Amino acid sequence: MAKRMHNDPYARKRKRYRRYRMLTVITFAVLSIYLLGYLVAFMSKPSVSVEAVNYGTIDVPTALHGIIIRDEVVVKSTASGTPSYQYSEGERVSKSSVVCTVKDTGDSEVLEQKIREIDEDILKAQQSKVDFSLFKEDLDRISRTISEAFDSTAYKFISGNFGDVYSLKNSVQTQIDLRNQIWLTENTQSSSALSSERSSYQNELNAITSSYKAPASGVLSLRVDNMEEILTPESIESIAPEQTKMTVQPEYISKVIDVAAEAPLFRIVESNIWYVASYIPNDVAASFNVGDTVTIYTTYDDEELETVAKVHTLQTGESETYAVFECNQNMVDFMDIRTMEFKIRQDAYTGFKIPNEAIVEKVFLKIPKDCVMESLGEKNVIVRQGEQDTLVPIRVSSSDDTNYLVLQDFNSLLKIGTVIVKGGEDSTETYTISEVATLKGVYVANSSVAQFTVINILASNSEYSIVDSQDQYGLKVYDNIVSDAKSIEDAETIS
């Protein structure tokens, strides 16, 4: 019976079937575990998004704080009294012109009243003998001018147009003043008692009147801010950061309020050339060069003002650059502004437009060009370790006049302190790598492996940068770059 079971072919088949089924189950289990592990790894891997490089433009209207520097002088009163101005604000005056007089308030009123009374008597006397005047022709011409002014304007009043009333008034008043001046001058030349009395009062009035002349030719302003002697063209190199950011409010000099001794009377802006000094971020200043022309604009009293300026000074600091912009236009528009928030408008930058999040900084080794050999289109260096020489290929990311720049890779033989051969394989002269440079770049993902590529940034705003499209080592149009550099490492596989 037992022997019959041992020789039973069905029993042997069932036993083999059980072994195959167990093997199948084990194989399926192993495959399931492998697939599950791969799926978990794939799902946990961060997503890397890429975008194609293309051309674009940006403007860089960064808001900056600046202070204006001018060649100007403030004239102060030496006595208290009532000011009287001969020029209007914003007018150009010549050197030594009498801009303002200051009279002693109490005594001058009495003397001026007496002079007015005498003038009235003189004018009445002169009117009675106008036919015998030495200046009869001039007086007749003035009368005709007044009459013609009325005739030429009368029809406008008939039609209801009163827009020229003030023009007529000013024209007539000018002629009357001229006529009165002729009469007063003619009477002064005589020996009348009125003339002598008037001359006496006038001398007394002159004695208590101070005249103030323009120390230089320029534009008159009645606003001062007490910074005129501090912020001068000679002080341009020593303007502190806090000075460019402070707020200065000019004070208006009233024409009708008496002034005290040592109080400012007026300001003369001597030159059309003026300056704006500012401390600006280094990344903004990187797009400027001394001599560049830019447009500065600001808002003042709800009005946008702008002027063309030339970059005069650039002094780069740790995080900010001291910049001075020289202007020779629109001085009058900015004449009453001392501190301001302004923006700089340049021609739009054109190049490859890439997101700032794609940009990252990397450290590069400086490899002298005479240490690099070329073979079959590849660049190599010979690393010397004791008596052993090893040929190491390099990938050049950028260069200067004397060096190639190679991305630092701690897994490579090339690092700070590595000895490389100069001149060729049989040379005994060596160079020890000791210099590095920090460069900005992006990860290019044209294949399954991300490679860091150096870029030359022309300009940036808060979101995008414009990159030089002519850089031989840089990006090419339609390169795929990683949109967020934080999500990738150099030479990482892109799935």
C-alpha positions in Angstrom: 0.0 0.0 0.0 2.8 2.4 1.0 4.8 1.5 -2.0 1.9 2.1 -4.3 1.5 5.7 -2.8 5.2 6.3 -3.2 4.9 5.4 -6.8 1.7 7.4 -7.3 2.3 10.0 -10.1 -0.5 12.2 -9.0 1.1 12.6 -5.6 4.4 13.7 -7.2 2.5 16.3 -9.3 0.6 17.7 -6.3 3.9 18.0 -4.5 5.6 19.9 -7.4 2.5 22.1 -7.8 2.7 23.1 -4.1 6.4 24.1 -4.6 5.7 26.1 -7.7 2.8 27.9 -6.0 5.0 28.8 -3.0 7.7 30.1 -5.3 5.1 32.2 -7.2 3.8 33.7 -4.0 7.3 34.6 -2.8 8.2 36.1 -6.2 5.0 38.2 -6.2 5.6 39.3 -2.7 9.2 40.5 -3.5 8.0 42.3 -6.6 5.2 44.0 -4.6 7.6 45.1 -2.0 9.9 46.5 -4.6 7.1 48.3 -6.5 5.7 49.7 -3.3 9.2 51.0 -2.2 9.7 52.6 -5.6 6.3 54.2 -5.5 6.9 55.6 -2.0 10.3 57.0 -3.1 8.8 58.5 -6.2 5.9 60.1 -4.3 8.1 61.5 -1.6 10.5 63.1 -4.1 9.9 66.8 -4.4 8.5 68.0 -7.7 10.9 69.9 -9.9 9.3 72.4 -12.3 11.2 73.7 -15.3 10.5 76.5 -17.7 12.0 77.5 -21.1 14.3 80.5 -21.3 13.1 83.3 -23.6 13.7 87.0 -24.3 12.0 89.7 -22.2 12.4 93.2 -20.8 12.0 94.9 -17.4 12.1 98.4 -15.9 13.8 99.0 -12.5 11.8 101.8 -10.8 13.2 101.3 -7.3 12.1 103.9 -4.8 15.1 105.7 -3.3 15.7 108.5 -0.7 17.9 111.4 -1.7 19.0 114.8 -0.8 19.5 117.7 -3.2 22.8 119.7 -3.2 23.0 123.1 -4.9 25.3 126.0 -5.3 23.3 128.7 -3.4 23.6 131.5 -0.9 21.2 133.0 1.7 21.2 136.7 2.4 20.2 137.8 5.9 19.0 141.1 7.2 21.4 143.2 9.3 18.5 145.1 10.9 14.9 144.7 11.8 12.2 146.3 9.8 9.8 146.0 6.8 11.1 144.3 3.7 10.3 145.5 0.2 11.3 143.2 -2.7 12.2 144.4 -6.2 12.0 141.0 -7.8 9.5 138.1 -7.7 10.2 134.6 -6.7 11.7 132.5 -9.5 13.1 135.5 -11.4 16.6 135.6 -12.5 18.7 138.5 -11.0 22.1 139.8 -11.9 25.0 140.2 -9.5 24.8 143.3 -7.3 21.2 144.0 -8.2 19.2 145.4 -5.3 16.8 142.5 -4.5 15.4 143.8 -1.2 15.3 146.9 1.1 14.5 146.9 4.8 13.1 150.0 6.4 12.8 150.9 10.1 9.0 150.4 10.6 8.2 153.3 12.9 10.2 156.2 11.4 9.8 155.2 7.8 6.0 155.3 7.9 6.1 159.0 9.0 8.7 160.0 6.4 6.9 158.1 3.6 3.6 159.8 4.5 5.3 163.2 4.3 6.9 162.4 1.0 3.5 161.3 -0.4 1.9 164.5 0.6 4.7 166.6 -1.0 4.4 164.4 -4.2 0.7 165.2 -4.4 1.4 168.9 -4.2 4.2 168.7 -6.7 2.0 166.8 -9.2 -0.8 169.3 -8.9 1.7 172.2 -9.5 3.2 170.4 -12.5 -0.2 169.6 -14.1 -1.0 173.3 -14.1 2.0 174.1 -16.3 2.1 171.0 -18.5 2.2 173.2 -21.6 5.5 174.7 -20.5 7.2 171.4 -19.5 10.6 170.6 -21.0 9.2 167.0 -21.4 6.0 168.0 -23.1 6.5 165.6 -26.0 7.1 162.7 -23.6 4.0 163.6 -21.6 1.9 163.9 -24.8 3.1 160.5 -25.9 2.1 159.0 -22.6 -1.4 160.5 -22.9 -1.8 159.1 -26.3 -0.7 155.6 -25.1 -3.2 155.7 -22.4 -6.0 156.7 -24.8 -5.1 154.1 -27.3 -5.0 151.4 -24.6 -8.6 152.3 -23.7 -9.7 152.5 -27.3 -8.3 149.1 -28.2 -9.9 147.4 -25.2 -13.3 149.1 -25.1 -15.0 146.9 -27.7 -14.1 143.8 -25.6 -16.0 145.2 -22.7 -19.0 146.0 -24.9 -19.2 142.3 -25.9 -19.0 141.2 -22.3 -15.4 140.0 -22.4 -13.7 141.3 -19.2 -10.7 139.0 -19.4 -8.3 141.9 -20.3 -9.4 144.2 -17.4 -6.2 143.5 -15.4 -4.0 143.8 -18.4 -5.5 147.3 -19.2 -5.2 148.3 -15.5 -1.5 147.4 -15.4 -0.8 149.1 -18.7 -2.4 152.3 -17.7 -0.8 152.3 -14.3 2.6 151.9 -15.8 2.1 154.9 -18.0 0.7 157.0 -15.1 3.7 156.1 -12.9 6.0 157.0 -15.8 4.3 160.4 -16.2 4.4 161.1 -12.5 8.1 160.2 -12.4 8.8 162.8 -15.2 6.9 165.5 -13.3 8.7 164.7 -10.0 12.1 164.6 -11.8 11.4 167.9 -13.5 10.4 169.5 -10.3 13.4 168.2 -8.5 15.6 169.9 -11.0 14.1 173.2 -10.0 14.8 175.1 -6.8 11.3 175.0 -5.4 10.7 174.7 -1.7 8.7 171.5 -2.2 11.7 169.9 -4.0 14.1 170.8 -1.2 11.7 169.6 1.5 11.1 166.3 -0.4 14.8 165.8 -0.9 15.4 166.3 2.9 12.8 163.7 3.8 14.1 161.3 1.2 17.6 161.5 2.6 16.3 160.8 6.1 14.4 157.8 4.7 17.5 156.5 2.9 19.4 156.7 6.2 17.1 154.2 7.9 16.7 152.0 4.9 19.1 149.1 4.2 19.5 147.7 0.7 20.5 144.1 0.1 22.1 143.1 -3.2 22.4 139.7 -4.9 25.9 138.4 -4.1 25.9 136.5 -7.4 23.7 136.2 -10.4 21.1 133.4 -10.2 17.5 132.6 -9.5 15.6 134.2 -6.6 13.9 132.0 -4.0 12.0 133.0 -0.9 12.3 129.6 0.7 15.1 128.5 3.0 15.8 125.4 5.0 19.0 126.2 6.9 20.9 123.5 5.0 22.3 125.9 2.3 25.7 126.2 4.0 25.9 122.5 4.9 25.0 120.9 1.6 27.3 122.4 -0.9 29.0 121.0 -4.0 32.2 120.9 -1.9 30.6 118.6 0.6 29.4 116.0 -2.0 32.0 113.4 -1.0 31.1 113.5 2.7 27.3 113.2 2.7 26.2 110.6 5.4 23.5 108.0 4.9 21.2 109.6 7.5 21.4 112.9 5.7 19.9 111.4 2.6 17.0 109.9 4.5 16.0 112.8 6.7 13.0 115.1 6.1 13.6 118.8 5.6 10.7 121.3 5.3 11.7 124.6 3.7 10.3 127.8 5.4 8.6 130.5 3.4 9.8 134.1 3.8 6.8 136.4 3.8 6.9 139.6 1.9 4.5 141.4 4.3 5.8 140.4 7.7 8.5 142.4 9.4 11.9 140.7 9.7 14.2 140.6 12.6 18.0 141.2 12.5 19.9 138.1 11.3 16.7 136.7 9.7 16.9 135.3 6.1 15.7 137.7 3.4 16.1 135.7 0.3 18.1 132.9 -1.4 20.0 133.0 -4.6 20.6 129.7 -6.5 23.7 130.5 -8.5 24.0 127.5 -10.9 21.8 125.4 -13.1 23.9 122.4 -12.1 22.6 120.6 -9.1 23.0 117.2 -7.5 21.0 114.4 -5.9 22.9 112.2 -3.4 21.6 108.9 -2.3 22.6 105.5 -0.8 21.1 102.8 -3.0 21.2 99.0 -2.7 24.2 97.4 -4.4 22.0 95.2 -6.7 20.4 98.4 -8.0 23.7 100.3 -8.3 25.2 97.3 -10.2 23.3 98.4 -13.3 24.9 101.9 -13.3 28.3 103.2 -14.5 29.8 106.6 -13.9 28.8 108.7 -16.9 25.5 106.9 -17.6 22.5 109.0 -18.3 19.3 108.3 -16.3 15.9 109.9 -15.7 15.1 110.9 -12.1 11.4 111.5 -11.2 9.4 112.2 -8.1 6.0 113.5 -7.0 5.8 116.9 -5.4 2.5 118.7 -4.5 0.7 115.9 -6.4 2.7 116.7 -9.5 5.2 114.4 -11.1 8.6 116.1 -11.7 11.4 114.6 -13.7 14.8 115.5 -14.9 17.7 114.0 -16.9 20.8 113.2 -14.8 24.3 111.8 -15.2 25.8 109.3 -12.8 28.5 111.5 -11.2 29.8 109.3 -8.3 29.6 105.6 -7.3 31.2 104.4 -4.1 30.3 100.8 -3.3 29.9 99.7 0.3 29.1 96.5 2.1 25.4 96.6 1.2 24.8 100.1 -0.3 26.4 102.2 -2.9 26.8 106.0 -2.4 25.6 107.5 -5.7 25.6 111.1 -6.8 23.5 112.2 -9.8 24.4 115.4 -11.6 21.6 117.4 -13.2 21.7 120.5 -15.4 18.0 120.7 -16.3 14.8 121.7 -14.6 16.6 123.3 -11.6 13.7 125.7 -11.0 11.2 122.8 -10.7 13.3 121.2 -7.9 14.5 124.5 -6.4 12.3 124.4 -3.3 12.9 120.6 -2.6 15.7 119.5 -0.3 14.9 115.8 0.5 12.7 113.6 -1.6 11.7 110.0 -2.4 12.6 109.4 -6.1 12.8 106.7 -8.7 15.2 106.2 -11.6 13.9 105.4 -15.0 16.3 103.9 -17.5 15.8 102.4 -20.9 14.2 99.0 -20.5 16.8 96.2 -20.2 16.5 93.4 -22.8 17.9 89.9 -22.5 16.7 86.5 -21.1 14.0 87.1 -18.6 14.1 84.6 -15.7 12.4 84.4 -12.3 14.6 85.4 -9.3 13.7 82.2 -7.5 15.6 80.3 -10.2 18.9 82.1 -9.3 21.4 80.8 -6.8 25.0 81.6 -5.8 27.8 79.0 -6.0 31.5 79.0 -5.2 33.9 78.6 -8.1 37.6 77.6 -8.2 39.9 79.8 -10.1 42.1 77.7 -12.4 44.9 79.5 -14.3 44.5 79.1 -18.1 48.1 78.0 -18.5 47.2 74.9 -16.3 44.5 73.8 -18.6 45.0 71.4 -21.6 42.6 70.8 -24.4 42.1 67.4 -25.9 39.3 66.2 -28.3 37.3 69.3 -27.5 37.5 68.8 -23.7 39.4 70.8 -21.1 41.6 68.9 -18.6 44.0 69.6 -15.8 46.7 67.3 -14.3 46.4 66.8 -10.6 49.7 65.9 -8.9 49.5 63.8 -5.7 53.0 63.0 -4.6 54.6 61.2 -7.5 51.3 60.3 -9.2 49.6 62.5 -11.8 45.9 62.2 -12.7 44.2 63.7 -15.7 41.0 65.3 -14.5 38.4 66.8 -17.0 36.9 70.1 -16.0 33.7 71.9 -17.0 34.4 75.7 -17.5 31.5 77.8 -16.3 33.0 81.3 -16.9 36.4 82.9 -17.3 38.3 86.1 -16.9 41.6 87.3 -18.5 43.8 84.8 -16.7 41.5 82.1 -15.2 38.9 79.6 -15.9 36.1 79.3 -13.3 35.1 75.8 -12.3 32.3 74.9 -10.0 33.6 73.7 -6.6 32.8 70.0 -6.0 34.0 68.4 -2.8 33.6 65.0 -4.4 36.1 65.9 -7.0 39.9 65.9 -6.8 39.8 69.6 -7.5 39.4 71.7 -4.3 41.2 74.4 -2.3 44.8 73.2 -1.8 44.9 70.8 -4.8 48.2 70.9 -6.7 48.0 71.0 -10.4 50.6 71.0 -13.1 51.4 74.1 -15.2 52.5 73.9 -18.8 52.1 70.2 -19.6 52.4 66.6 -18.4 56.3 66.7 -18.2 56.5 70.1 -16.5 57.9 70.3 -13.0 56.2 73.7 -12.3 53.0 73.4 -10.3 50.2 75.7 -9.0 48.2 75.2 -5.8 44.5 76.2 -6.1 43.9 78.9 -3.6 41.4 81.5 -5.1 37.7 81.3 -5.4 34.9 83.5 -6.7 31.2 83.6 -6.0 29.0 83.7 -9.1 25.2 83.6 -9.7 23.6 81.1 -11.9 20.7 78.8 -12.6 20.2 75.0 -13.0 19.8 74.0 -16.7 17.7 70.9 -17.1 17.9 70.2 -20.8 18.6 66.5 -20.1 17.8 64.3 -17.1 20.7 65.8 -15.2 20.6 69.4 -13.8 23.8 71.4 -14.5 24.6 74.8 -12.9 25.2 77.5 -15.5 26.6 80.9 -14.6 24.6 84.0 -15.7 25.4 87.7 -16.1 22.6 89.7 -14.6 22.0 93.1 -16.3 19.0 94.3 -14.1 16.5 93.0 -11.6 13.3 93.9 -10.0 11.4 92.2 -7.2 10.3 89.2 -9.3 12.5 88.9 -12.4 16.0 89.4 -13.7 17.3 90.2 -17.2 20.3 88.1 -18.1 22.9 88.8 -20.8 21.9 86.7 -23.8 25.4 87.1 -25.4 27.4 85.3 -22.7 29.4 82.5 -24.4 29.2 80.3 -21.2 25.7 81.4 -20.3 22.2 80.5 -21.2 20.8 79.8 -24.7 17.4 80.6 -25.9 14.9 77.8 -25.1 17.1 76.2 -22.5 15.0 74.6 -19.8 15.9 75.9 -16.3 14.7 74.9 -12.9 12.1 77.4 -11.7 13.0 77.2 -8.0 16.7 76.6 -7.3 16.0 75.5 -3.8 14.3 72.3 -5.1 17.4 71.0 -6.9 21.1 70.3 -6.5 23.9 70.3 -9.1 24.0 67.1 -11.2 20.8 65.9 -9.6 18.7 63.6 -11.8 15.5 65.2 -13.1 12.7 62.7 -13.5 
